[in-house]
Amino acid sequence: MCLIITAFCAVASWLVCLCAPAFARRLRIYALALMYSGATIMWLCDGLWNLVHAEAFADLTLNDALLGFCVAVLGLLVWAVILLVKRPKQTLAH
């Protein structure tokens, strides 16, 4: 479930980057997209590792879904810190 949630976040953020590049550049959505893409690759490697060891590729339990949501929220928090550090006046004004 972590893979599904982070992949959805990665696709959504990359779509924003592609559809509104000026908006994405101003709000540094590229950083958010890269974080979610990295998390997706991490969960993909974890799933492939599970397959190599004859286990299930994806875990569809509630705990795994909660972990995926925590990763998504943590990505948003890190992105907000990046915005506040790089552009504190512009971030708080708009």
Phi, psi and omega in degrees: 000328177301318180299317182294315183293313181290327176294320177298315179297320180295314180296318180297316181291323177292326176296320176297318179297322181281323184277330181224074185296325179293317177297317181295322179292319182294321182260010177053045179289341176299322178296318178296316179297320178293322178296314180292325177294320177296319178295322178296317178296321179298313180291328176295316176297322178296318178294320177294322177299319177297321179296320180298326181264022174059040175244176180290143181295313184236146176258119184253033181272168179295320179299320179292324176294319178296322176297318178298318178292323177296320178295319179296317179291320178297322175299318178294322179294318178296320178297319178296321177295319177300316179298317182290327180283317184283322184220069187296318183288318181291326181292317182282336181281328184259000000 
